[in-house]
């Protein structure tokens, strides 16, 4: 009789806490797997951008030291980790906690195509501006106008200044397209005017 009572209590304990323990262990396992995937994806993005020399290109164009590779890797890491947290909360049936995170991820995912198209336009504008600056600078450097004006006035060669003007003019022409792709119409109106 005591043995039966102990067995019944053990079975009740196992049933009660076993049912609650399974989702908790599953959520922890899902969170750990998501964390590992986030680490690998973040490192992969950093390594890919490093192979493409993104930092060097951006820093040489802007003149400022910015670690774009590290920033992009961290953004990917946290985005994947947030998705893992959402999945863990959903596994625990904590939908009230996971709903704001889910809405945030949905908004980001809806905005990603706009960001990608704006990024493509920005890169295209930057490439065209860089090529035009290099072409104009080389073309004007072949003339004797540079030497005459810079020697008389004592300023930088005229070809560099005209190249910089062309560079920034082309970038300025791409700004409305980038803002339009992002759907930032409030910022687009002053630029268009």
Secondary structure, DSSP 4 states (H G I P E B T S, - for coil): -HHHHHHHHHHHHHHHHHHHHHHHHHHHHHHHHHHHHHHHHHHHHHHHHHHTTHHHHHHHHHSS---HHHHHHHHHHHHHHHHHHHHHHHHTT-HHHHHHHHHHHHHHHHHHHHHHHHHHHHHHHHHHHHHHHHHHHHHHHTSSHHHHHHHHH--S-HHHHHHHHHHHHHHHHHHHHHHHHHT-HHHHHHHH-
